[in-house]
Amino acid sequence: MKSAEEIWLDALDSRENGDFDDAMRMAKEVVEIDEENTEAWMAVAMWSLPPPTKGKPVQPSLQQSAKSMTALKKVVQYEPENLEAWKIGGRILLDHLGMLEAVSYTHLRAHET
């Protein structure tokens, strides 16, 4: 049986080789084995959203936003100082879900840690 680290490296290789579904499957496998692996949680969060495009960005669906937010919550649970996770979560709440009140609360929580 492979270790979480070995599976994580395979996930990164799959992502680099364009196999996005396999990369996501393996990232999820990593967090099942090692729930505190914030790198893998961050990957699940980012890979749940539409990929960046040139020109007009593609807005995530509600389901994509929810999956990403769930993973970002795990990142900040185990690594509260991860500013990138806070920024991405805030951007999803504000830009994609229109939840200004939640962003204000999230911003305050980020500064408490």
Accessible surface in RSA format (square Angstrom, percent):
REM  Atomic radii and reference values for relative SASA: ProtOr
REM  Chains: A
REM  Algorithm: Lee & Richards
REM  Probe-radius: 1.40
REM  Slices: 20
REM RES _ NUM      All-atoms   Total-Side   Main-Chain    Non-polar    All polar
REM                ABS   REL    ABS   REL    ABS   REL    ABS   REL    ABS   REL
RES MET A   1   220.04 114.0 128.97  85.4  91.07 216.8 107.05  91.0 113.00 149.7
RES LYS A   2   111.27  54.3 102.40  62.8   8.86  21.1  72.51  65.3  38.75  41.3
RES SER A   3    56.33  47.6  45.01  60.1  11.32  26.1  50.92 108.4   5.41   7.6
RES ALA A   4    15.24  14.0  12.20  18.8   3.05   6.9  12.20  17.2   3.05   8.1
RES GLU A   5   101.11  58.1  97.76  74.0   3.35   8.0  50.66  98.0  50.45  41.2
RES GLU A   6    88.72  50.9  86.61  65.5   2.11   5.0  32.54  62.9  56.17  45.9
RES ILE A   7     8.29   4.7   8.29   6.2   0.00   0.0   8.29   6.0   0.00   0.0
RES TRP A   8    13.92   5.6  13.92   6.7   0.00   0.0  11.52   6.1   2.41   3.9
RES LEU A   9    92.82  51.7  92.05  65.9   0.77   1.9  92.08  64.7   0.73   2.0
RES ASP A  10    41.74  29.2  39.95  39.8   1.79   4.2  10.50  24.7  31.24  31.2
RES ALA A  11     0.00   0.0   0.00   0.0   0.00   0.0   0.00   0.0   0.00   0.0
RES LEU A  12    70.79  39.4  66.76  47.8   4.03  10.1  67.18  47.2   3.61   9.7
RES ASP A  13    82.60  57.9  81.41  81.0   1.19   2.8  18.02  42.4  64.58  64.4
RES SER A  14    15.69  13.3  12.08  16.1   3.61   8.3   3.45   7.4  12.24  17.1
RES ARG A  15    66.23  27.8  60.67  30.9   5.56  13.2  18.05  24.7  48.18  29.2
RES GLU A  16   151.88  87.2 117.39  88.8  34.49  82.1  42.86  82.9 109.02  89.0
RES ASN A  17   123.34  85.1  86.77  83.8  36.57  88.1  28.64  68.9  94.70  91.5
RES GLY A  18    40.79  50.3   0.00   N/A  40.79  50.3  21.52  59.0  19.28  43.2
RES ASP A  19    69.07  48.4  62.38  62.1   6.69  15.8  23.87  56.2  45.20  45.1
RES PHE A  20   111.25  55.7 106.49  66.0   4.76  12.4 106.68  64.7   4.57  13.1
RES ASP A  21   124.33  87.1 115.70 115.2   8.63  20.4  36.20  85.2  88.14  87.9
RES ASP A  22    40.62  28.5  36.92  36.7   3.70   8.7  10.54  24.8  30.07  30.0
RES ALA A  23     0.00   0.0   0.00   0.0   0.00   0.0   0.00   0.0   0.00   0.0
RES MET A  24    30.74  15.9  30.74  20.3   0.00   0.0  30.74  26.1   0.00   0.0
RES ARG A  25   130.16  54.7 123.62  63.0   6.54  15.6  75.89 103.7  54.28  32.9
RES MET A  26    16.51   8.6  16.51  10.9   0.00   0.0   6.75   5.7   9.76  12.9
RES ALA A  27     0.00   0.0   0.00   0.0   0.00   0.0   0.00   0.0   0.00   0.0
RES LYS A  28    86.70  42.3  86.56  53.1   0.13   0.3  49.57  44.6  37.13  39.6
RES GLU A  29    57.72  33.1  55.90  42.3   1.82   4.3  21.80  42.2  35.92  29.3
RES VAL A  30     0.00   0.0   0.00   0.0   0.00   0.0   0.00   0.0   0.00   0.0
RES VAL A  31    11.47   7.5   7.49   6.8   3.97   9.6   7.49   6.5   3.97  10.8
RES GLU A  32   144.61  83.0 107.92  81.6  36.70  87.4  45.45  87.9  99.17  81.0
RES ILE A  33    81.22  46.2  47.47  35.4  33.75  81.3  53.53  38.5  27.69  75.1
RES ASP A  34    56.19  39.4  52.47  52.2   3.72   8.8  14.20  33.4  41.99  41.9
RES GLU A  35    77.26  44.4  71.21  53.9   6.05  14.4  23.63  45.7  53.63  43.8
RES GLU A  36   114.49  65.7 101.88  77.1  12.60  30.0  21.89  42.3  92.59  75.6
RES ASN A  37    22.62  15.6  16.02  15.5   6.60  15.9   7.75  18.6  14.87  14.4
RES THR A  38    22.38  15.9  19.24  19.5   3.14   7.5   4.70   6.3  17.68  26.7
RES GLU A  39   114.51  65.7 106.39  80.5   8.12  19.3  40.97  79.2  73.54  60.0
RES ALA A  40     0.00   0.0   0.00   0.0   0.00   0.0   0.00   0.0   0.00   0.0
RES TRP A  41    32.62  13.1  32.62  15.8   0.00   0.0  32.62  17.4   0.00   0.0
RES MET A  42    29.67  15.4  29.67  19.6   0.00   0.0  29.67  25.2   0.00   0.0
RES ALA A  43     9.87   9.1   4.24   6.5   5.64  12.8   9.26  13.0   0.61   1.6
RES VAL A  44     9.10   6.0   9.10   8.2   0.00   0.0   9.10   7.9   0.00   0.0
RES ALA A  45     0.00   0.0   0.00   0.0   0.00   0.0   0.00   0.0   0.00   0.0
RES MET A  46    84.91  44.0  76.48  50.6   8.43  20.1  76.25  64.8   8.66  11.5
RES TRP A  47    45.94  18.4  25.94  12.6  20.00  47.0  11.38   6.1  34.56  56.1
RES SER A  48    11.12   9.4   0.80   1.1  10.32  23.8   5.72  12.2   5.39   7.6
RES LEU A  49    29.31  16.3  22.10  15.8   7.21  18.1  22.11  15.5   7.19  19.4
RES PRO A  50    25.79  18.8  10.04   9.2  15.75  57.3  12.59  10.4  13.20  82.0
RES PRO A  51    90.63  66.1  84.50  77.0   6.13  22.3  88.30  72.9   2.33  14.5
RES PRO A  52   135.32  98.6 103.50  94.3  31.82 115.7 115.33  95.2  19.99 124.3
RES THR A  53    65.56  46.6  37.12  37.6  28.44  67.8  45.58  61.2  19.98  30.2
RES LYS A  54   207.75 101.3 176.42 108.2  31.33  74.6 125.85 113.3  81.90  87.2
RES GLY A  55    68.75  84.8   0.00   N/A  68.75  84.8  41.71 114.5  27.04  60.6
RES LYS A  56   180.42  88.0 155.76  95.6  24.66  58.7 103.89  93.5  76.53  81.5
RES PRO A  57    85.82  62.5  81.35  74.2   4.47  16.2  81.69  67.4   4.13  25.7
RES VAL A  58    87.13  57.3  71.16  64.4  15.97  38.5  75.98  66.0  11.15  30.2
RES GLN A  59   102.43  57.3  85.33  62.4  17.10  40.7  53.88 114.7  48.55  36.8
RES PRO A  60    17.20  12.5   3.27   3.0  13.93  50.7   3.27   2.7  13.93  86.6
RES SER A  61    57.11  48.3  44.93  60.0  12.18  28.1  52.45 111.7   4.66   6.5
RES LEU A  62   131.95  73.5 122.26  87.5   9.70  24.4 123.68  86.9   8.28  22.3
RES GLN A  63   118.65  66.3 110.85  81.0   7.80  18.6  35.70  76.0  82.95  62.9
RES GLN A  64    59.31  33.2  59.31  43.3   0.00   0.0  15.54  33.1  43.77  33.2
RES SER A  65     0.40   0.3   0.40   0.5   0.00   0.0   0.04   0.1   0.37   0.5
RES ALA A  66    52.34  48.1  44.67  68.9   7.67  17.5  51.49  72.5   0.85   2.2
RES LYS A  67    98.79  48.2  91.74  56.3   7.05  16.8  55.32  49.8  43.47  46.3
RES SER A  68     0.00   0.0   0.00   0.0   0.00   0.0   0.00   0.0   0.00   0.0
RES MET A  69    29.10  15.1  29.10  19.3   0.00   0.0  29.10  24.7   0.00   0.0
RES THR A  70    81.51  58.0  80.09  81.2   1.42   3.4  54.54  73.3  26.96  40.8
RES ALA A  71     0.95   0.9   0.66   1.0   0.29   0.7   0.71   1.0   0.23   0.6
RES LEU A  72     5.24   2.9   4.90   3.5   0.34   0.9   5.18   3.6   0.06   0.2
RES LYS A  73   133.85  65.3 130.34  80.0   3.52   8.4  74.21  66.8  59.64  63.5
RES LYS A  74    53.02  25.9  53.02  32.5   0.00   0.0  27.45  24.7  25.57  27.2
RES VAL A  75     0.00   0.0   0.00   0.0   0.00   0.0   0.00   0.0   0.00   0.0
RES VAL A  76    29.73  19.6  24.63  22.3   5.11  12.3  24.63  21.4   5.11  13.8
RES GLN A  77   107.89  60.3  77.53  56.7  30.36  72.3  38.40  81.7  69.49  52.7
RES TYR A  78    65.71  30.7  34.01  19.4  31.70  82.5  27.32  20.5  38.38  47.3
RES GLU A  79    49.92  28.7  49.12  37.2   0.80   1.9  11.82  22.9  38.09  31.1
RES PRO A  80    48.95  35.7  48.23  44.0   0.72   2.6  48.23  39.8   0.72   4.5
RES GLU A  81   121.04  69.5 105.52  79.8  15.52  37.0  69.66 134.7  51.38  41.9
RES ASN A  82    27.50  19.0  21.53  20.8   5.97  14.4   7.18  17.3  20.32  19.6
RES LEU A  83   114.05  63.5 110.10  78.8   3.95   9.9 110.10  77.3   3.95  10.6
RES GLU A  84    86.75  49.8  83.22  63.0   3.52   8.4  36.78  71.1  49.96  40.8
RES ALA A  85     1.48   1.4   0.00   0.0   1.48   3.4   0.00   0.0   1.48   3.9
RES TRP A  86    32.90  13.2  26.92  13.0   5.97  14.0  28.76  15.3   4.14   6.7
RES LYS A  87   121.54  59.3 109.50  67.2  12.04  28.7  68.00  61.2  53.54  57.0
RES ILE A  88     5.72   3.3   5.72   4.3   0.00   0.0   5.72   4.1   0.00   0.0
RES GLY A  89     4.06   5.0   0.00   N/A   4.06   5.0   4.06  11.1   0.00   0.0
RES GLY A  90    11.69  14.4   0.00   N/A  11.69  14.4  11.34  31.1   0.35   0.8
RES ARG A  91   118.25  49.6 110.75  56.5   7.50  17.9  42.86  58.6  75.39  45.7
RES ILE A  92     2.35   1.3   2.35   1.7   0.00   0.0   2.35   1.7   0.00   0.0
RES LEU A  93    16.50   9.2  16.50  11.8   0.00   0.0  16.50  11.6   0.00   0.0
RES LEU A  94    78.00  43.4  70.99  50.8   7.01  17.6  70.99  49.9   7.01  18.9
RES ASP A  95    89.13  62.4  57.04  56.8  32.09  75.9  20.09  47.3  69.04  68.9
RES HIS A  96    58.31  31.9  28.68  19.9  29.64  75.8  17.29  17.8  41.02  47.7
RES LEU A  97    57.54  32.0  30.46  21.8  27.08  68.1  36.52  25.6  21.02  56.6
RES GLY A  98    60.50  74.6   0.00   N/A  60.50  74.6  29.31  80.4  31.20  69.9
RES MET A  99    83.32  43.1  81.46  53.9   1.85   4.4  70.42  59.9  12.89  17.1
RES LEU A 100   107.36  59.8 107.12  76.6   0.24   0.6 107.12  75.2   0.24   0.6
RES GLU A 101   139.99  80.4 130.23  98.5   9.75  23.2  72.78 140.8  67.21  54.9
RES ALA A 102    26.73  24.6  18.43  28.4   8.30  18.9  25.04  35.3   1.68   4.5
RES VAL A 103    27.08  17.8  27.08  24.5   0.00   0.0  27.08  23.5   0.00   0.0
RES SER A 104    57.58  48.7  50.93  68.0   6.65  15.3  35.20  75.0  22.38  31.4
RES TYR A 105   139.56  65.2 137.19  78.1   2.37   6.2 105.60  79.4  33.96  41.9
RES THR A 106    26.11  18.6  24.71  25.0   1.40   3.3  15.69  21.1  10.42  15.8
RES HIS A 107   105.48  57.6 100.18  69.6   5.30  13.6  62.63  64.5  42.85  49.9
RES LEU A 108   111.69  62.2 110.15  78.8   1.54   3.9 110.20  77.4   1.50   4.0
RES ARG A 109    96.92  40.7  96.92  49.4   0.00   0.0   9.65  13.2  87.27  52.9
RES ALA A 110    18.69  17.2   9.63  14.9   9.06  20.6   9.63  13.6   9.06  24.0
RES HIS A 111   131.23  71.7 101.59  70.6  29.64  75.8  77.46  79.8  53.77  62.6
RES GLU A 112   123.67  71.0  85.00  64.3  38.67  92.1  44.43  85.9  79.23  64.7
RES THR A 113    91.20  64.9  28.45  28.8  62.75 149.5  59.43  79.8  31.77  48.0
END  Absolute sums over single chains surface
CHAIN  1 A     7350.3       6120.6       1229.7       4259.5       3090.8
END  Absolute sums over all chains
TOTAL          7350.3       6120.6       1229.7       4259.5       3090.8
